Amino acid sequence: MRYLTAGESHGKQLTTIIEGIPSHLPLLREQINESLIRRQGGYGRGKRMQIEKDLVEITSGVRHGYTLGSPITLVVSNDDFKHWTDIMGEDPLPEDTQKIRRTVTKPRPGHADLNGGMKYGHRDMRNVLERSSARETAARVGAGAVAKVLLKELGIEVTGYVREIAGIVSDVDENLTLQQRREISEASPVRTFDEKAAEKMMHAIDEAKKEGDSIGGVTEVYVEGMPPGIGSYVQYDRKLDAKIAGSVMSINAYKGVEFGIGFEAARRNGSEVHDEILWSEERGYYRRTNRLGGFEGGMTTGMPIVVKGVMKPIPTLYKPLQSVDIETKEPFNASIERSDSCAVPAASVVMEHIVAFELAKAITDEFPADYFPRLKRAVDDYRKEVREF
Ligand SMILES: Cc1cc2nc3c(=O)[nH]c(=O)nc-3n(C[C@H](O)[C@H](O)[C@H](O)COP(=O)(O)O)c2cc1C
């Protein structure tokens, strides 16, 4: 399984082409729309989310509610494009056009603007920011939504929520099931558990907004139902935890990843880190604890996967940061494009879908995956085999 995305932030549409989804998987447009709508929610999001209501069109690879095994194309049209046709249109500009409107010569700190401009020779850095914008995560959520459908049919569930915003930590009872985590976080405006912490988070978002500042946080993805032994220890590039980490780091503004207790492991003795192995008739092999977050040796243990990602504060600030105009080389205070003050709740939805894609990809790498019923049989057989190991 793999996918490519295309599209500029204020362009006509976002396109995702997904390859490698088995045939005969039931798939509905509504399942993808649900994910896209979840990405657009969350306390602290700005104006843009009101302008676009993301809805998907499936333009290939699905027929009569089932996948064909051929590439699936998802298209999310940009309703706002009608206001951007002259700025973003593909045709050459008329000769009498003096200046392209909304040319960007002032790179914003924390964005791809300056590095991307230098690399691709774009003196109008709109050519960079249009693509480097996190708008692209909508296309990635589309791919993840399809992956989630595949996983669900195999009894694997994935959910994402917020653990921390601006240093305010929301504790989660480790015994909560995935379903409980999903229900509680879905009902929270900041997608978290602890109501007191949620109040404080919303206050922090309001304060940041008032001050023209932005705040970041920590999101967590929780997975139940992955069979043990997915991924591999035999080669560095087959380690599934490494693939997930790389994928999470590829989300805009993500600066770190932890599995289970993560960095805390550095501060504890081994006896307080490693998860003892138990066996029962009812459960087969399992672990007394899950401090390592569901991975050993680059492979799943069969315990829930628990992975956290760190999102830096959004770089576009109403409170300006100093930068340099590339035309005049004069210092200036970076101005804003439309911006949110906190996108951590939305980012938790993005991370959920990014992780889901990696898991579905790992499953389809591991088992025969051309025809969904055959894949399902193979996964069921494998589960039985490892249970009896
Ligand atoms: C869901 C989501 C929404 C985002 N919204 C904004 C935004 O409104 N304004 C902004 O400046 N950055 C936003 N970002 C972050 C930038 O896209 C990101 O910081 C930038 O592309 C530079 O990439 P880097 O931080 O990974 O180096 C958002 C990120 C995510 C995941």
The ligand as a Gaussian input file, in Angstrom:
#p B3LYP/6-31G(d) Opt

LIG

0 1
 C       -3.863000      20.024000      11.597000
 C       -2.805000      21.087000      11.455000
 C       -3.188000      22.410000      11.263000
 C       -2.234000      23.414000      11.125000
 N       -2.654000      24.692000      10.977000
 C       -1.734000      25.681000      10.865000
 C       -2.154000      27.048000      10.760000
 O       -3.343000      27.365000      10.770000
 N       -1.200000      27.999000      10.652000
 C        0.140000      27.693000      10.673000
 O        0.963000      28.579000      10.601000
 N        0.572000      26.417000      10.783000
 C       -0.327000      25.402000      10.882000
 N        0.114000      24.104000      11.013000
 C        1.563000      23.825000      11.063000
 C        2.334000      24.114000       9.784000
 O        1.714000      23.543000       8.667000
 C        3.795000      23.627000       9.899000
 O        4.350000      24.067000      11.077000
 C        4.613000      24.111000       8.717000
 O        4.151000      23.485000       7.540000
 C        6.125000      23.867000       8.848000
 O        6.432000      22.515000       8.952000
 P        7.205000      21.921000      10.235000
 O        6.603000      22.613000      11.425000
 O        6.883000      20.455000      10.211000
 O        8.655000      22.235000      10.082000
 C       -0.832000      23.087000      11.169000
 C       -0.465000      21.746000      11.341000
 C       -1.430000      20.744000      11.488000
 C       -1.011000      19.327000      11.689000

